[in-house]
Amino acid sequence: MKKSLRYLREIILKILYELEINKMSTLGSLLERYGEHMHEEDLEFIKVRAEGIVENKVSIEKLLDELSVEWPTERMVLTDKLIMEIAIFEINFLGLSPSIAINEAVELSKLYGTEKSYKFVNGILSKVASSKKS
């Protein structure tokens, strides 16, 4: 049974989080574990994003650092940073509408961040959307 796109983004967040905190984990093993009982299209959605974010992490974090001048990525709440990485990848590499990516990121940050996370995420990603237009 196919899952909602928000649920799939939650899985991506969990995979990225585990990669950050558990240096023994590999992307391949996590994709295998999370995708074990998943519809093929859902697994492909997760795989494209997770692999793309990992491959482009340096440029995504560089953009985040440029846009959040007063709050560098190393000081960010990890879940906030990872949620924004998903949205930035979707906007800049997959061409997803910024409004959709930002909305999804804000909703994820309400679930997984602090009580102020969604405002921070929205503010930074709004800058991403603005930089995309220019």
ZAMAR-369627 format. One record per residue: z, x, y of N, C-alpha, C in turn. Coordinates in nm, 2 decimals, decimal comma, padded with zeros to 4 digits, always signed. Last residue first. Layout:
% residues N
+--------+--------+--------+--------+--------+--------+--------+--------+--------+
|     nZ |     nX |     nY |    caZ |    caX |    caY |     cZ |     cX |     cY |
+--------+--------+--------+--------+--------+--------+--------+--------+--------+
|      Z |      X |      Y |      Z |      X |      Y |      Z |      X |      Y |
...
+--------+--------+--------+--------+--------+--------+--------+--------+--------+
% end
This chain:
% residues 134
+--------+--------+--------+--------+--------+--------+--------+--------+--------+
|     nZ |     nX |     nY |    caZ |    caX |    caY |     cZ |     cX |     cY |
+--------+--------+--------+--------+--------+--------+--------+--------+--------+
| -00,81 | +01,55 | +03,47 | -00,87 | +01,64 | +03,57 | -00,96 | +01,74 | +03,51 |
| -00,71 | +01,42 | +03,24 | -00,81 | +01,35 | +03,33 | -00,88 | +01,44 | +03,43 |
| -00,53 | +01,60 | +03,14 | -00,65 | +01,56 | +03,06 | -00,75 | +01,50 | +03,14 |
| -00,32 | +01,59 | +03,32 | -00,40 | +01,72 | +03,31 | -00,53 | +01,69 | +03,23 |
| -00,23 | +01,33 | +03,26 | -00,28 | +01,36 | +03,39 | -00,37 | +01,49 | +03,39 |
| -00,13 | +01,37 | +03,00 | -00,24 | +01,27 | +03,03 | -00,30 | +01,30 | +03,16 |
| +00,07 | +01,56 | +03,06 | -00,04 | +01,59 | +02,97 | -00,16 | +01,50 | +02,99 |
| +00,24 | +01,40 | +03,22 | +00,17 | +01,52 | +03,28 | +00,05 | +01,57 | +03,19 |
| +00,32 | +01,23 | +03,03 | +00,24 | +01,17 | +03,14 | +00,17 | +01,29 | +03,21 |
| +00,48 | +01,39 | +02,87 | +00,35 | +01,35 | +02,82 | +00,26 | +01,28 | +02,93 |
| +00,70 | +01,42 | +03,04 | +00,62 | +01,54 | +03,01 | +00,48 | +01,50 | +02,96 |
| +00,79 | +01,15 | +03,06 | +00,76 | +01,23 | +03,18 | +00,67 | +01,35 | +03,15 |
| +00,84 | +01,08 | +02,79 | +00,74 | +01,00 | +02,87 | +00,70 | +01,09 | +02,99 |
| +01,04 | +01,26 | +02,73 | +00,92 | +01,26 | +02,65 | +00,81 | +01,19 | +02,73 |
| +01,24 | +01,17 | +02,91 | +01,19 | +01,31 | +02,91 | +01,06 | +01,32 | +02,85 |
| +01,28 | +00,91 | +02,82 | +01,24 | +00,93 | +02,95 | +01,18 | +01,07 | +02,97 |
| +01,36 | +00,95 | +02,55 | +01,24 | +00,87 | +02,58 | +01,19 | +00,89 | +02,72 |
| +01,61 | +01,08 | +02,57 | +01,49 | +01,15 | +02,52 | +01,36 | +01,08 | +02,56 |
| +01,85 | +00,97 | +02,64 | +01,76 | +01,00 | +02,75 | +01,63 | +01,06 | +02,70 |
| +01,98 | +00,94 | +02,39 | +01,96 | +00,82 | +02,47 | +01,87 | +00,85 | +02,59 |
| +01,79 | +01,16 | +02,18 | +01,91 | +01,12 | +02,24 | +01,88 | +01,00 | +02,33 |
| +01,57 | +01,06 | +01,90 | +01,62 | +01,15 | +02,01 | +01,75 | +01,10 | +02,06 |
| +01,47 | +00,88 | +01,72 | +01,52 | +01,01 | +01,67 | +01,57 | +01,10 | +01,78 |
| +01,40 | +00,64 | +01,85 | +01,46 | +00,64 | +01,72 | +01,53 | +00,77 | +01,68 |
| +01,29 | +00,72 | +02,09 | +01,40 | +00,62 | +02,09 | +01,48 | +00,61 | +01,96 |
| +01,09 | +00,87 | +02,00 | +01,20 | +00,94 | +02,07 | +01,32 | +00,84 | +02,08 |
| +00,91 | +00,68 | +01,90 | +00,98 | +00,78 | +01,81 | +01,10 | +00,84 | +01,87 |
| +00,84 | +00,56 | +02,15 | +00,91 | +00,48 | +02,05 | +00,98 | +00,57 | +01,94 |
| +00,71 | +00,78 | +02,27 | +00,83 | +00,72 | +02,33 | +00,91 | +00,64 | +02,23 |
| +00,50 | +00,82 | +02,10 | +00,60 | +00,92 | +02,11 | +00,73 | +00,87 | +02,17 |
| +00,36 | +00,58 | +02,14 | +00,41 | +00,61 | +02,00 | +00,52 | +00,72 | +02,01 |
| +00,29 | +00,61 | +02,41 | +00,37 | +00,50 | +02,36 | +00,43 | +00,53 | +02,23 |
| +00,13 | +00,84 | +02,40 | +00,26 | +00,84 | +02,47 | +00,35 | +00,73 | +02,43 |
| -00,09 | +00,75 | +02,24 | -00,01 | +00,86 | +02,20 | +00,13 | +00,87 | +02,27 |
| -00,18 | +00,54 | +02,41 | -00,14 | +00,51 | +02,27 | -00,04 | +00,62 | +02,22 |
| -00,25 | +00,68 | +02,64 | -00,15 | +00,57 | +02,65 | -00,10 | +00,53 | +02,51 |
| -00,44 | +00,87 | +02,56 | -00,31 | +00,91 | +02,60 | -00,21 | +00,80 | +02,60 |
| -00,63 | +00,81 | +02,27 | -00,60 | +00,76 | +02,40 | -00,46 | +00,80 | +02,44 |
| -00,72 | +01,10 | +02,09 | -00,65 | +00,97 | +02,09 | -00,62 | +00,93 | +02,24 |
| -00,85 | +01,34 | +02,04 | -00,90 | +01,25 | +02,14 | -00,84 | +01,11 | +02,14 |
| -00,75 | +01,54 | +01,89 | -00,81 | +01,43 | +01,82 | -00,87 | +01,33 | +01,91 |
| -00,65 | +01,73 | +02,07 | -00,73 | +01,78 | +01,96 | -00,80 | +01,66 | +01,89 |
| -00,51 | +01,60 | +02,28 | -00,59 | +01,71 | +02,31 | -00,69 | +01,76 | +02,20 |
| -00,37 | +01,38 | +02,15 | -00,45 | +01,36 | +02,27 | -00,55 | +01,47 | +02,29 |
| -00,26 | +01,48 | +01,92 | -00,34 | +01,37 | +01,91 | -00,43 | +01,35 | +02,03 |
| -00,11 | +01,70 | +02,02 | -00,22 | +01,72 | +01,93 | -00,31 | +01,60 | +01,92 |
| +00,07 | +01,56 | +02,18 | -00,02 | +01,65 | +02,24 | -00,14 | +01,68 | +02,15 |
| +00,21 | +01,41 | +01,98 | +00,13 | +01,34 | +02,08 | +00,03 | +01,43 | +02,15 |
| +00,33 | +01,63 | +01,84 | +00,24 | +01,53 | +01,77 | +00,15 | +01,46 | +01,87 |
| +00,48 | +01,74 | +02,04 | +00,37 | +01,82 | +01,98 | +00,28 | +01,73 | +01,91 |
| +00,67 | +01,54 | +02,10 | +00,57 | +01,57 | +02,20 | +00,45 | +01,66 | +02,14 |
| +00,81 | +01,57 | +01,86 | +00,75 | +01,44 | +01,89 | +00,64 | +01,46 | +02,00 |
| +00,91 | +01,82 | +01,89 | +00,82 | +01,79 | +01,78 | +00,75 | +01,66 | +01,81 |
| +01,08 | +01,79 | +02,12 | +00,97 | +01,89 | +02,12 | +00,87 | +01,86 | +02,01 |
| +01,27 | +01,60 | +02,02 | +01,18 | +01,57 | +02,14 | +01,06 | +01,66 | +02,14 |
| +01,39 | +01,75 | +01,81 | +01,31 | +01,63 | +01,78 | +01,22 | +01,59 | +01,90 |
| +01,51 | +01,96 | +01,95 | +01,40 | +01,99 | +01,86 | +01,32 | +01,86 | +01,83 |
| +01,56 | +01,96 | +02,29 | +01,61 | +01,90 | +02,17 | +01,49 | +01,91 | +02,07 |
| +01,47 | +02,27 | +02,46 | +01,45 | +02,13 | +02,43 | +01,52 | +02,08 | +02,30 |
| +01,48 | +02,54 | +02,49 | +01,60 | +02,46 | +02,53 | +01,59 | +02,31 | +02,50 |
| +01,23 | +02,63 | +02,42 | +01,34 | +02,68 | +02,34 | +01,47 | +02,61 | +02,38 |
| +01,06 | +02,51 | +02,62 | +01,06 | +02,46 | +02,48 | +01,18 | +02,50 | +02,40 |
| +01,23 | +02,48 | +02,94 | +01,14 | +02,55 | +02,84 | +01,16 | +02,50 | +02,70 |
| +01,24 | +02,31 | +03,20 | +01,31 | +02,29 | +03,07 | +01,22 | +02,35 | +02,96 |
| +01,10 | +02,34 | +03,43 | +01,24 | +02,35 | +03,44 | +01,32 | +02,34 | +03,31 |
| +00,83 | +02,30 | +03,33 | +00,87 | +02,43 | +03,39 | +01,03 | +02,44 | +03,39 |
| +00,67 | +02,17 | +03,14 | +00,81 | +02,14 | +03,16 | +00,88 | +02,26 | +03,21 |
| +00,41 | +02,26 | +03,14 | +00,43 | +02,13 | +03,20 | +00,58 | +02,10 | +03,21 |
| +00,42 | +02,51 | +03,01 | +00,36 | +02,50 | +03,14 | +00,40 | +02,37 | +03,21 |
| +00,54 | +02,43 | +02,76 | +00,61 | +02,52 | +02,86 | +00,56 | +02,51 | +03,00 |
| +00,32 | +02,28 | +02,66 | +00,46 | +02,22 | +02,68 | +00,54 | +02,30 | +02,78 |
| +00,13 | +02,48 | +02,63 | +00,11 | +02,37 | +02,72 | +00,24 | +02,30 | +02,76 |
| +00,26 | +02,64 | +02,44 | +00,23 | +02,70 | +02,57 | +00,21 | +02,59 | +02,67 |
| +00,27 | +02,46 | +02,23 | +00,39 | +02,50 | +02,29 | +00,37 | +02,56 | +02,43 |
| -00,01 | +02,46 | +02,17 | +00,06 | +02,33 | +02,21 | +00,19 | +02,36 | +02,28 |
| -00,06 | +02,72 | +02,11 | -00,13 | +02,66 | +02,23 | -00,06 | +02,53 | +02,27 |
| +00,10 | +02,75 | +01,88 | +00,12 | +02,84 | +01,99 | +00,06 | +02,77 | +02,12 |
| +00,01 | +02,55 | +01,70 | +00,15 | +02,54 | +01,75 | +00,16 | +02,63 | +01,88 |
| -00,21 | +02,50 | +01,55 | -00,23 | +02,51 | +01,70 | -00,10 | +02,51 | +01,77 |
| -00,13 | +02,48 | +01,28 | -00,24 | +02,57 | +01,32 | -00,25 | +02,60 | +01,47 |
| +00,05 | +02,26 | +01,31 | +00,10 | +02,40 | +01,26 | +00,00 | +02,50 | +01,30 |
| -00,12 | +02,06 | +01,39 | -00,01 | +02,10 | +01,47 | +00,04 | +02,24 | +01,44 |
| -00,29 | +02,04 | +01,17 | -00,34 | +02,07 | +01,30 | -00,24 | +02,12 | +01,39 |
| -00,12 | +01,97 | +00,96 | -00,19 | +02,09 | +00,95 | -00,24 | +02,14 | +01,09 |
| -00,04 | +01,72 | +01,06 | +00,06 | +01,82 | +01,03 | -00,01 | +01,96 | +01,03 |
| -00,28 | +01,58 | +01,09 | -00,20 | +01,60 | +01,21 | -00,10 | +01,72 | +01,18 |
| -00,40 | +01,57 | +00,84 | -00,48 | +01,62 | +00,95 | -00,38 | +01,66 | +01,07 |
| -00,18 | +01,46 | +00,69 | -00,23 | +01,60 | +00,66 | -00,30 | +01,65 | +00,78 |
| -00,16 | +01,20 | +00,78 | -00,05 | +01,29 | +00,79 | -00,10 | +01,43 | +00,78 |
| -00,41 | +01,10 | +00,71 | -00,36 | +01,08 | +00,84 | -00,25 | +01,19 | +00,87 |
| -00,40 | +01,14 | +00,43 | -00,50 | +01,21 | +00,51 | -00,46 | +01,21 | +00,66 |
| -00,21 | +00,96 | +00,35 | -00,18 | +01,10 | +00,33 | -00,28 | +01,19 | +00,42 |
| -00,35 | +00,72 | +00,41 | -00,22 | +00,76 | +00,48 | -00,19 | +00,90 | +00,47 |
| -00,56 | +00,74 | +00,23 | -00,59 | +00,74 | +00,37 | -00,46 | +00,77 | +00,46 |
| -00,41 | +00,72 | -00,02 | -00,49 | +00,84 | +00,02 | -00,52 | +00,85 | +00,17 |
| -00,07 | +00,61 | -00,02 | -00,22 | +00,57 | -00,01 | -00,29 | +00,70 | +00,04 |
| +00,18 | +00,79 | -00,19 | +00,12 | +00,74 | -00,07 | -00,03 | +00,71 | -00,09 |
| +00,36 | +00,92 | -00,34 | +00,33 | +00,78 | -00,38 | +00,26 | +00,71 | -00,26 |
| +00,35 | +01,19 | -00,23 | +00,34 | +01,16 | -00,38 | +00,30 | +01,02 | -00,41 |
| +00,37 | +01,29 | +00,02 | +00,25 | +01,21 | -00,01 | +00,24 | +01,16 | -00,16 |
| +00,60 | +01,44 | +00,03 | +00,60 | +01,31 | +00,11 | +00,48 | +01,23 | +00,07 |
| +00,53 | +01,65 | -00,15 | +00,65 | +01,57 | -00,17 | +00,64 | +01,43 | -00,10 |
| +00,29 | +01,75 | -00,03 | +00,29 | +01,71 | -00,17 | +00,41 | +01,61 | -00,19 |
| +00,39 | +01,83 | +00,22 | +00,28 | +01,73 | +00,21 | +00,28 | +01,67 | +00,07 |
| +00,57 | +02,03 | +00,13 | +00,62 | +01,91 | +00,20 | +00,51 | +01,79 | +00,20 |
| +00,40 | +02,22 | +00,02 | +00,50 | +02,15 | -00,06 | +00,55 | +02,02 | +00,00 |
| +00,24 | +02,29 | +00,25 | +00,18 | +02,23 | +00,13 | +00,28 | +02,16 | +00,04 |
| +00,43 | +02,39 | +00,43 | +00,36 | +02,27 | +00,46 | +00,30 | +02,20 | +00,34 |
| +00,73 | +02,50 | +00,27 | +00,60 | +02,52 | +00,31 | +00,53 | +02,39 | +00,34 |
| +01,07 | +02,61 | +00,32 | +00,97 | +02,50 | +00,30 | +00,83 | +02,55 | +00,34 |
| +01,23 | +02,81 | +00,40 | +01,18 | +02,82 | +00,27 | +01,08 | +02,71 | +00,24 |
| +01,33 | +02,75 | +00,65 | +01,22 | +02,85 | +00,64 | +01,17 | +02,87 | +00,50 |
| +01,41 | +02,47 | +00,78 | +01,42 | +02,53 | +00,65 | +01,30 | +02,63 | +00,63 |
| +01,35 | +02,39 | +01,04 | +01,49 | +02,42 | +01,01 | +01,51 | +02,49 | +00,87 |
| +01,07 | +02,36 | +01,06 | +01,15 | +02,43 | +01,17 | +01,28 | +02,48 | +01,12 |
| +01,00 | +02,20 | +00,84 | +00,94 | +02,33 | +00,86 | +01,02 | +02,42 | +00,96 |
| +01,15 | +01,97 | +00,91 | +01,19 | +02,05 | +00,80 | +01,13 | +02,19 | +00,80 |
| +01,00 | +01,89 | +01,13 | +01,14 | +01,92 | +01,15 | +01,18 | +02,01 | +01,03 |
| +00,75 | +01,83 | +01,01 | +00,76 | +01,94 | +01,11 | +00,90 | +01,98 | +01,13 |
| +00,83 | +01,62 | +00,84 | +00,77 | +01,74 | +00,79 | +00,78 | +01,85 | +00,89 |
| +00,92 | +01,43 | +01,03 | +01,02 | +01,48 | +00,93 | +00,96 | +01,61 | +00,87 |
| +00,68 | +01,38 | +01,17 | +00,80 | +01,44 | +01,24 | +00,90 | +01,50 | +01,14 |
| +00,54 | +01,26 | +00,97 | +00,49 | +01,39 | +01,03 | +00,61 | +01,46 | +01,10 |
| +00,69 | +01,03 | +00,93 | +00,68 | +01,13 | +00,82 | +00,63 | +01,26 | +00,87 |
| +00,64 | +00,91 | +01,18 | +00,78 | +00,95 | +01,14 | +00,78 | +01,05 | +01,03 |
| +00,37 | +00,86 | +01,15 | +00,41 | +00,96 | +01,25 | +00,56 | +01,00 | +01,22 |
| +00,39 | +00,66 | +00,96 | +00,32 | +00,79 | +00,92 | +00,36 | +00,90 | +01,02 |
| +00,51 | +00,46 | +01,11 | +00,58 | +00,51 | +00,99 | +00,52 | +00,65 | +00,95 |
| +00,30 | +00,41 | +01,29 | +00,43 | +00,47 | +01,34 | +00,51 | +00,53 | +01,22 |
| +00,10 | +00,31 | +01,12 | +00,08 | +00,44 | +01,18 | +00,21 | +00,50 | +01,24 |
| +00,23 | +00,17 | +00,82 | +00,20 | +00,16 | +00,96 | +00,18 | +00,30 | +01,02 |
| +00,06 | +00,22 | +00,50 | +00,18 | +00,22 | +00,59 | +00,14 | +00,20 | +00,73 |
| -00,09 | +00,06 | +00,22 | -00,10 | +00,14 | +00,34 | +00,02 | +00,11 | +00,43 |
| +00,00 | +00,08 | -00,12 | +00,00 | +00,00 | +00,00 | +00,00 | +00,09 | +00,13 |
+--------+--------+--------+--------+--------+--------+--------+--------+--------+
% end
